[in-house]
């Protein structure tokens, strides 16, 4: 047991007060151990300060805070997984089996993943709880050891060193400072996360709004294009109807005019064929003779003859008009010839003019018909092209409207999902804040408890007396040791008394008694 105490680095007083078992005999060497006196120094091994024990594990409080922080984070993840599982179960119960065949399988997969996350978080929390229990128990044992060591030092009238008191007094402020830093860090991280999330959602919402405005503009433009195309289609159809009606009317008018002119020409031809053939022959011969004569004569003679013929004609006309005188047949025949000649000349000129006009009219009609046919073909081709373009535009407008509706629905679903996620994140942040507050309260209570216990230990250490400890040791020795041991102890106490009498100086007799008694006892124990 002595070797164990030496290996552990603890002083004799600490070994006496912290026996391995609860029985007082375990604090001393075995009965078979030989008792031999060795020269004891003026001061044996002093009890180590409690500061040494605490600094050996100075990161215990930091480890506790880290474990509590990690437990809080895993607890938040477990609560989030729990809420996710509840929501997925509601969705699974709400989902009908015939609506979406793959929805139930997808929800089941998500539910299994959430169950796995929850089980993982629960396992990690249990492991962290075990670590917390071990660390707190170690810390408690260390504090108790330090308090007992300080009490032994007080019994030996050794004043506690300043680092010891500073260590006990600095535990609570350090823990408070670390807790404040942890809370500030949590607050900063939560604010940063909330700010970043809000910014991301604002950017996404702005982009979705811009896309919605663009879709609205495109839809309005497509509607205007469709209205214009319908108007153009109606105009083209009206123009096609009007052109067909005009072509029919022009054809009918041209046919009617042509028929009327042909009828007039036929009537004139029939009227000209009715005069007597003899008169025609005579008039032909006379005209031929007169033409030959006129060709043979000079122009002056020809003019005189023409004047004479006109005068005769006038005279014949006058005689015919007056019923008193008789006119010869020659004069009448000559007058009839001149009249027929003039009529034939007028008729020929009119026929020639009519024939020329009819030819030009026929040419114009043909050209107009050809141009009208070309225009009608072009109009028909443009109408067919316009109809095809209208069909294509209608298909494009329908596709654009379908795409716009799909995009609008997807945007609405995305907005709804974003709102749901924002709501869930808000609830998560609120729950995290509540958990942090509750953890802070629990940690504060634990810290207050530890501080009270350390304060109680310090007060107990300060109020501990060496005389009472000595009496308790004597009573334990009297009750625990055999008579032969008592004789040896009596012999030792006599030797101590002799040494003290030899030294002298009665003023410090009590202090020397205590010091040399403890030294002799230490040497006895070491033997």
Secondary structure by P-SEA (a helix, b strand, c coil): caaaaaaacccaaaaaacccccccccccccccbbbbbccccccccccccaaaaaaaccaaaaaaaaaaaaaaaaaaaaaaaaaaaaaaaaaaaacccccccaaaaaaaaaaaaaaaaaaaaaaaaaaaaaaaaaaaaaaaaaaaaaaaaaaaaaaacccccaaaaaaaaaaaaaaaaaaaaaaaaaaaaaaaaaaaaaaaaaaaaaaaaaaaaaaaaaaaaaaaaaaaaaaaaaaaaaaaaaaaaaaaaaaaaaaaaaaaaaaaaaaaaaaaacccaaaaaaaaaaaaaaaaaaaaccaaaaaaaaaaaaaaaaaaaaaaacccccccaaaaaaaaaaaaaaaaaaaaaaaaaaaaaaaaaaaaaaaaaaaaaaaaaaaaaaaaaaaaaaaaaaaaaaaaaaaaaaaaaaaaaaaaaaaaaaaaaaaaaaaaaaaaaaaaaaaaaaaaaaaaaaaaaaaaaaaccaaaaaaaaaaaaaacccaaaaaaaaaaaaaaaaaaaaaccccaaaaaaaaaaaaaaaaaaac
